[in-house]
């Protein structure tokens, strides 16, 4: 669920963000594609090696 949901939703999010920005009259914005499967596997490999996973903080 943690991988499948973002893989399904993210392409729609990218499209909508691009469309909204373009319609607002700003220069086009293209969000990069993200491979959630590879990101998950990398995180699991770090956990197995004993390295803490990076913490994302918001202000």
HELIX and SHEET records of a PDB file:
HELIX    1   1 UNK A    4  UNK A   23  1                                  20    
HELIX    2   2 UNK A   36  UNK A   48  1                                  13    
END                                                                             
